[in-house]
Amino acid sequence: MTCRHCNESNLLPFLDLGWAPPSNSYLTESELSIEQDTYPLVIDVCPNCWLVQTRDFASRETFFSKDYAYFSSFSRSWLSHAEKYMADMQERFKLDENCQIVEIAANDGYLLQYARDLKIPCYGIEPTASTAHAAREKEIEIIEEFFGEELGKELANKERSADLMVANNVLAHVPDINDFVKGFTALLKPNGVTTFEFPHLYELLKHNQFDTVYHEHYSYLSLQAVARIFEVNGLSIFDVERLPFHGGSLRVFAQRSDVNYYKVSRSVNELLDLEVGNGLTSFEVYKDFQAKARKVSDDFKTYLINCKAEGLKVAAFGAAAKGNTLLNFAEIGNELISIVADSNPAKQGKYMPGNRLPIVSLDELLKFKPDRVVILPWNIKNEIKELLLPIRDWGGKFVTAVPRLTIEK
C-alpha cells in the first residue's frame, strides 16, 4: 500500500489490532449462526507527510451501508455542541437568510436542525440511507451520496455553492482524502468558510486512545498532515481550536487558497509547533504505541477475570465503535460481560459485532442490577454516569479502560 495522500511507498508500522468486523455492523438474532466478515485492523504512518492511516482491505460501502447504525442525536452533549457551534458560526461569519450552509456527512440532521431554526438555508450530504431518512424526518434536505470533487462541481454548477461548509467527524472517514478535500474547494464560494472537526492524533498518542482505531477511520489526523493535504488540494487553514470531544479534537477553519480572504490566526502556528515539539513528525513517538495498547487491553481483561472470580455481575454501556475495538482486541465475550446497554433503539435487540454481546435498553440494564458497568464510550463518561445513577443504590461502580483502568462510584 502507498500513502493515500502523497503516494509514499515506505510506510512505517504503527499499530496492529488483529482482525475485526466493521464496528457498526450489528447482528440480528438470525445472523448469529453466520460467520461475520472480518478484516485486518492495521495502521501505518507515512514518513513523508505524516498521515497516519489504515491499510485498505475493503471498500467504503462495506463500512457505510444503508443500515448504518450510528445516529448523532443520541448524545445530549453532542447536540448541545452542535447548537452552540451553529450560533457561534452565525455570529462570527454574519450568516443570514441570504447564505447557504452545507454539511457533509449530515447524519440524522443533528446539526442542520439548528441552522433551519435560525432561518439559514441549508442542505446536507449523507450517503447512509438510515441516517438520511432520520434527517428528512426533521424536514432537512439530504443528498444521499458520497461526497467528492465531482459532486462538489456538480452542485456548484447548479448554483448551490456554500458560504459555510461543515464537516464534523468525517475527514477521517474517507478513503480518497484528496478527492474529498477538492470537493470543498469546488463547492465553496470565493469568500466561503469550511470547518472540519476530527479527533486529534496528538491526544490519541498522549492518552493511549487506541480504541478510536476502527475500520470506518481511514486516517488519524494531525494538523501537520491536514495542513499539507489542504494546501495540495486548494484550501488553506486560517484558524484552529482545540475541543474536548472524542478525547480531544480539533476544529480547523479553512478557506479557498486562491482567495485567502481571512488572516491566519496565531493559534495555527502554535499548534503546529506543539505537534513538532511532541514528536509527531518523528517515528520515535509511534513505535512504542503497540505495547501501550496491549497493556491497556491486558489490564482490562485481567480486571474482568477477577470480577468473575469474585462473583460480580458485569454489564457495559454504549454499543459504540470504541467499545467494539476494545472488546475484540482484548478478546472479551459474554463469559466476562453479560450485556451491553445502549440508548439507541436501532441497536437494542441486536448483538455486538465480533464478540456478539446482546444489546439491551437502559431499563433492562438496571433490572439486571450489575455490580460493575463498563462505560465503553469513555468520551461521554459523565453523561452516561448521570443516566446510570441508580446503580449506586446497590453499590454498583463504573469502570473505564482507556487511557488506563479506572473504577469509581
C-alpha positions as CSV (number, residue, x, y, z in Angstrom):
1,M,0.0,0.0,0.0
2,T,1.1,3.6,-0.7
3,C,0.2,6.7,1.3
4,R,-3.4,7.7,0.4
5,H,-2.3,11.3,0.2
6,C,1.3,11.6,-1.1
7,N,1.8,8.1,-2.6
8,E,4.9,7.4,-0.4
9,S,5.5,3.6,-0.6
10,N,7.7,3.2,2.5
11,L,5.0,3.4,5.2
12,L,6.1,2.6,8.8
13,P,4.1,0.2,11.1
14,F,2.2,1.9,13.9
15,L,-0.5,-0.4,15.4
16,D,-1.9,-3.9,14.7
17,L,-5.2,-4.7,16.4
18,G,-5.7,-8.0,14.7
19,W,-8.8,-9.0,12.7
20,A,-12.1,-7.2,13.4
21,P,-15.5,-6.8,11.8
22,P,-16.9,-3.4,10.8
23,S,-17.6,-1.6,14.1
24,N,-21.2,-0.7,13.3
25,S,-22.2,-4.0,11.7
26,Y,-24.6,-5.1,14.4
27,L,-26.1,-8.6,14.2
28,T,-29.7,-9.7,14.4
29,E,-30.5,-13.0,16.2
30,S,-31.0,-14.8,12.9
31,E,-27.4,-13.8,11.9
32,L,-25.7,-15.2,14.9
33,S,-25.2,-18.6,13.1
34,I,-23.5,-16.9,10.2
35,E,-19.7,-16.2,10.3
36,Q,-19.2,-12.5,10.2
37,D,-16.7,-10.9,7.8
38,T,-13.6,-9.6,9.5
39,Y,-10.7,-7.5,8.2
40,P,-7.2,-6.8,9.5
41,L,-7.1,-3.6,11.5
42,V,-3.6,-2.4,10.9
43,I,-2.3,1.2,11.0
44,D,0.7,2.7,9.4
45,V,2.3,6.2,9.4
46,C,3.8,7.9,6.3
47,P,7.3,9.3,7.0
48,N,6.9,11.8,4.2
49,C,3.6,13.7,5.0
50,W,3.0,12.1,8.5
51,L,-0.5,10.9,7.7
52,V,-1.5,8.0,9.9
53,Q,-3.7,5.6,8.0
54,T,-5.5,2.3,8.0
55,R,-4.4,-0.2,5.4
56,D,-7.0,-0.7,2.7
57,F,-8.8,-4.1,2.9
58,A,-12.5,-3.3,2.0
59,S,-14.5,-0.6,0.2
60,R,-16.2,2.3,1.9
61,E,-19.6,0.8,1.1
62,T,-18.7,-2.1,3.4
63,F,-18.5,0.2,6.4
64,F,-21.1,2.8,5.5
65,S,-24.1,0.7,4.5
66,K,-27.8,1.6,4.1
67,D,-28.3,0.2,7.7
68,Y,-25.6,2.3,9.3
69,A,-26.4,2.4,13.0
70,Y,-24.6,5.5,14.3
71,F,-27.0,8.3,14.9
72,S,-25.5,11.5,16.3
73,S,-28.7,12.8,18.0
74,F,-28.5,10.2,20.8
75,S,-25.8,12.2,22.7
76,R,-27.2,15.2,24.5
77,S,-23.8,16.7,24.9
78,W,-23.2,16.4,21.1
79,L,-26.5,18.1,20.4
80,S,-25.5,21.0,22.7
81,H,-22.2,21.2,20.9
82,A,-23.9,21.4,17.5
83,E,-26.4,24.0,18.7
84,K,-23.6,26.2,20.1
85,Y,-21.5,25.7,17.0
86,M,-24.3,27.0,14.8
87,A,-25.0,30.0,16.9
88,D,-21.2,30.8,17.0
89,M,-20.8,30.5,13.3
90,Q,-23.8,32.7,12.6
91,E,-22.4,35.4,14.7
92,R,-18.8,35.1,13.5
93,F,-19.5,35.0,9.8
94,K,-22.7,37.0,9.7
95,L,-24.8,34.2,8.3
96,D,-28.4,35.0,7.4
97,E,-31.3,34.1,5.1
98,N,-29.2,35.0,2.0
99,C,-26.5,32.5,2.8
100,Q,-26.1,28.8,2.2
101,I,-24.9,26.2,4.7
102,V,-23.9,22.7,3.5
103,E,-23.0,19.9,5.9
104,I,-21.0,16.9,4.6
105,A,-21.9,13.7,6.5
106,A,-25.0,15.3,7.9
107,N,-26.0,12.1,9.6
108,D,-29.5,12.4,11.2
109,G,-29.8,16.2,11.0
110,Y,-28.4,16.7,14.5
111,L,-26.7,20.0,13.4
112,L,-28.6,21.3,10.4
113,Q,-31.8,21.4,12.5
114,Y,-30.2,24.4,14.3
115,A,-29.4,26.1,11.0
116,R,-33.0,25.6,10.0
117,D,-34.2,27.1,13.3
118,L,-32.1,30.2,12.6
119,K,-33.7,30.5,9.1
120,I,-30.5,30.0,7.3
121,P,-30.9,28.0,4.1
122,C,-29.1,24.6,4.3
123,Y,-28.9,21.1,3.0
124,G,-26.9,18.0,3.9
125,I,-25.0,15.3,2.0
126,E,-25.2,11.9,3.7
127,P,-24.5,8.5,2.0
128,T,-26.2,6.2,4.5
129,A,-29.9,5.7,4.0
130,S,-30.8,5.1,7.6
131,T,-29.5,8.4,8.9
132,A,-30.5,10.3,5.8
133,H,-34.1,9.1,6.4
134,A,-33.9,10.4,10.0
135,A,-32.7,13.8,8.8
136,R,-35.5,14.1,6.3
137,E,-38.0,13.4,9.0
138,K,-36.6,16.7,10.6
139,E,-37.5,18.4,7.2
140,I,-33.9,18.7,6.2
141,E,-32.9,18.3,2.6
142,I,-30.4,15.5,2.1
143,I,-28.5,14.5,-1.0
144,E,-27.9,10.8,-0.4
145,E,-24.4,10.3,-2.0
146,F,-20.8,10.1,-1.1
147,F,-19.0,13.5,-1.4
148,G,-16.1,14.3,-3.6
149,E,-14.8,16.7,-6.3
150,E,-17.3,15.5,-8.9
151,L,-20.3,16.1,-6.7
152,G,-18.9,19.4,-5.4
153,K,-18.5,20.7,-9.0
154,E,-22.0,19.4,-10.0
155,L,-23.6,21.3,-7.1
156,A,-21.6,24.5,-7.7
157,N,-22.8,24.4,-11.4
158,K,-26.4,24.3,-10.1
159,E,-25.7,27.5,-8.0
160,R,-25.7,25.6,-4.7
161,S,-22.3,26.8,-3.5
162,A,-21.8,27.3,0.2
163,D,-21.0,30.3,2.4
164,L,-20.3,27.7,5.2
165,M,-19.4,24.0,4.8
166,V,-19.4,21.8,7.9
167,A,-17.6,18.5,8.2
168,N,-17.8,17.1,11.7
169,N,-16.0,13.7,12.3
170,V,-15.9,12.8,8.6
171,L,-12.4,13.8,7.3
172,A,-11.0,10.7,8.9
173,H,-13.7,8.5,7.3
174,V,-12.9,9.0,3.7
175,P,-10.6,6.6,1.7
176,D,-9.7,9.2,-1.0
177,I,-8.9,12.2,1.2
178,N,-7.5,14.2,-1.8
179,D,-10.7,13.9,-3.8
180,F,-12.8,14.6,-0.7
181,V,-11.0,17.9,0.1
182,K,-11.1,19.0,-3.6
183,G,-14.9,18.8,-3.3
184,F,-14.8,21.5,-0.7
185,T,-12.7,23.7,-2.9
186,A,-15.2,23.2,-5.7
187,L,-18.3,23.9,-3.6
188,L,-17.2,26.9,-1.5
189,K,-18.0,30.4,-2.6
190,P,-14.9,32.6,-3.1
191,N,-15.2,34.1,0.5
192,G,-16.7,30.9,1.9
193,V,-15.5,29.1,5.0
194,T,-15.3,25.4,5.8
195,T,-14.8,23.9,9.3
196,F,-13.6,20.4,10.0
197,E,-13.7,18.7,13.3
198,F,-11.8,15.5,14.0
199,P,-10.1,13.6,16.8
200,H,-6.6,14.9,17.2
201,L,-3.8,12.4,16.7
202,Y,-1.8,14.2,19.4
203,E,-4.4,13.2,22.0
204,L,-4.6,9.6,20.7
205,L,-0.9,9.2,21.2
206,K,-0.8,11.0,24.6
207,H,-3.7,9.2,26.2
208,N,-3.4,5.7,24.6
209,Q,-6.7,6.1,22.8
210,F,-6.2,3.0,20.6
211,D,-9.9,2.2,20.7
212,T,-10.6,5.2,18.4
213,V,-9.0,3.0,15.7
214,Y,-11.6,1.1,13.7
215,H,-12.3,0.4,10.1
216,E,-14.5,3.4,9.4
217,H,-11.5,5.6,10.2
218,Y,-9.1,5.6,7.2
219,S,-6.9,8.4,8.7
220,Y,-5.8,9.6,12.1
221,L,-5.1,13.3,11.8
222,S,-2.6,15.8,13.0
223,L,-2.7,19.5,12.0
224,Q,0.7,18.9,10.2
225,A,-0.9,16.3,7.9
226,V,-4.2,18.2,7.4
227,A,-2.4,21.4,6.5
228,R,-0.4,19.7,3.8
229,I,-3.4,17.8,2.4
230,F,-5.4,21.1,2.3
231,E,-2.6,23.0,0.6
232,V,-2.2,20.5,-2.2
233,N,-6.0,20.4,-2.8
234,G,-6.9,24.1,-2.8
235,L,-7.6,25.0,0.8
236,S,-5.6,26.9,3.4
237,I,-6.1,26.9,7.2
238,F,-6.6,30.2,8.9
239,D,-7.7,29.2,12.4
240,V,-7.8,26.2,14.7
241,E,-9.4,25.4,18.1
242,R,-8.9,22.6,20.5
243,L,-12.1,20.9,21.7
244,P,-12.8,18.3,24.4
245,F,-14.9,16.0,22.3
246,H,-13.9,12.4,21.4
247,G,-11.0,12.5,23.8
248,G,-9.6,15.7,22.4
249,S,-10.5,17.1,18.9
250,L,-9.5,19.9,16.6
251,R,-11.8,22.4,14.8
252,V,-10.0,23.6,11.8
253,F,-11.2,26.7,9.8
254,A,-10.2,26.7,6.1
255,Q,-10.7,28.9,3.1
256,R,-10.0,28.7,-0.6
257,S,-6.3,29.2,-1.1
258,D,-6.8,31.1,-4.3
259,V,-8.6,33.8,-2.3
260,N,-7.2,33.7,1.3
261,Y,-9.8,36.2,2.5
262,Y,-9.2,35.6,6.2
263,K,-6.0,36.4,8.1
264,V,-4.2,33.4,9.6
265,S,-4.6,33.2,13.4
266,R,-1.5,32.7,15.7
267,S,-3.1,29.5,17.0
268,V,-2.3,27.7,13.8
269,N,1.5,28.0,14.1
270,E,1.3,27.5,17.9
271,L,-0.4,24.1,17.4
272,L,1.9,23.1,14.5
273,D,4.9,23.8,16.9
274,L,3.2,21.8,19.7
275,E,3.0,18.8,17.4
276,V,6.6,19.0,16.2
277,G,7.7,19.5,19.8
278,N,5.9,16.3,20.9
279,G,7.5,14.2,18.1
280,L,4.6,13.9,15.7
281,T,6.9,14.3,12.8
282,S,9.4,11.7,14.1
283,F,8.8,7.9,14.1
284,E,10.0,7.6,17.7
285,V,6.6,8.6,19.2
286,Y,4.8,6.0,17.1
287,K,7.0,2.9,17.6
288,D,6.1,2.1,21.2
289,F,2.3,2.6,20.9
290,Q,1.6,-1.1,20.2
291,A,2.9,-2.1,23.6
292,K,0.9,0.6,25.3
293,A,-2.3,-0.6,23.7
294,R,-1.6,-4.2,24.7
295,K,-1.1,-3.1,28.3
296,V,-4.4,-1.3,28.5
297,S,-6.1,-4.3,26.9
298,D,-4.4,-6.8,29.3
299,D,-5.1,-4.8,32.4
300,F,-8.8,-4.6,31.5
301,K,-9.2,-8.3,30.8
302,T,-7.4,-9.2,34.0
303,Y,-9.8,-7.0,36.0
304,L,-12.8,-8.6,34.4
305,I,-11.5,-12.1,35.1
306,N,-11.0,-11.1,38.8
307,C,-14.6,-9.7,38.8
308,K,-15.9,-13.1,37.6
309,A,-13.8,-14.9,40.3
310,E,-15.4,-12.7,42.9
311,G,-18.9,-13.4,41.6
312,L,-19.6,-9.9,40.4
313,K,-22.1,-9.2,37.7
314,V,-20.6,-7.0,34.9
315,A,-22.5,-5.1,32.2
316,A,-21.4,-2.5,29.8
317,F,-23.0,0.7,28.4
318,G,-22.6,2.1,24.9
319,A,-22.6,-0.2,21.9
320,A,-20.2,2.1,20.1
321,A,-17.3,1.6,17.8
322,K,-14.8,2.4,20.5
323,G,-16.2,-0.4,22.6
324,N,-16.1,-2.9,19.7
325,T,-12.4,-2.2,19.1
326,L,-11.5,-2.6,22.8
327,L,-13.6,-5.8,23.3
328,N,-12.5,-7.5,20.2
329,F,-8.8,-6.7,20.6
330,A,-8.9,-7.9,24.2
331,E,-11.0,-11.0,23.2
332,I,-13.7,-10.3,25.7
333,G,-17.1,-12.0,25.3
334,N,-20.2,-12.9,27.3
335,E,-18.2,-15.0,29.8
336,L,-16.9,-11.7,31.3
337,I,-19.5,-9.1,30.3
338,S,-23.2,-10.3,30.3
339,I,-24.9,-7.5,28.3
340,V,-24.3,-4.1,26.7
341,A,-27.0,-1.3,27.0
342,D,-27.5,1.5,24.5
343,S,-29.9,4.4,24.3
344,N,-30.4,3.9,20.5
345,P,-33.5,1.7,19.8
346,A,-31.9,0.8,16.4
347,K,-29.2,-1.2,18.3
348,Q,-31.4,-2.7,21.0
349,G,-32.2,-6.4,20.4
350,K,-29.2,-6.8,18.3
351,Y,-25.7,-8.2,19.0
352,M,-22.3,-6.5,19.0
353,P,-20.1,-7.3,16.0
354,G,-17.3,-9.8,16.7
355,N,-17.9,-10.5,20.4
356,R,-21.7,-10.9,19.9
357,L,-22.7,-9.4,23.3
358,P,-26.5,-8.8,23.4
359,I,-27.6,-5.1,23.3
360,V,-30.4,-4.1,25.6
361,S,-32.2,-1.0,26.7
362,L,-31.2,1.1,29.8
363,D,-34.2,-0.3,31.7
364,E,-33.1,-3.8,31.1
365,L,-29.6,-3.0,32.3
366,L,-31.0,-1.5,35.5
367,K,-33.2,-4.6,36.0
368,F,-30.1,-6.8,35.7
369,K,-28.6,-4.9,38.7
370,P,-24.9,-5.1,37.7
371,D,-22.2,-4.7,40.2
372,R,-19.9,-3.1,37.6
373,V,-20.8,-1.1,34.5
374,V,-18.1,-0.7,31.9
375,I,-18.5,2.6,30.1
376,L,-17.3,1.9,26.6
377,P,-17.6,5.4,25.1
378,W,-15.4,7.0,27.8
379,N,-15.5,10.3,26.0
380,I,-19.1,10.9,27.3
381,K,-18.5,9.2,30.6
382,N,-20.1,11.9,32.7
383,E,-23.2,11.9,30.6
384,I,-23.6,8.2,30.9
385,K,-23.0,8.2,34.7
386,E,-25.9,10.5,35.1
387,L,-28.1,8.1,33.2
388,L,-27.0,5.2,35.4
389,L,-27.1,6.9,38.8
390,P,-29.5,4.2,40.2
391,I,-26.7,1.5,40.2
392,R,-25.2,3.3,43.2
393,D,-28.3,2.2,45.2
394,W,-26.9,-1.4,45.3
395,G,-23.2,-0.4,45.5
396,G,-22.5,-0.6,41.8
397,K,-19.4,1.0,40.3
398,F,-18.3,2.4,37.0
399,V,-15.3,1.1,35.0
400,T,-13.4,2.7,32.2
401,A,-10.4,1.0,30.5
402,V,-8.9,3.9,28.5
403,P,-6.5,5.6,28.9
404,R,-6.0,3.4,32.0
405,L,-8.1,1.2,34.1
406,T,-10.3,3.3,36.4
407,I,-13.1,2.2,38.9
408,E,-15.3,4.8,40.5
409,K,-18.6,5.2,42.2
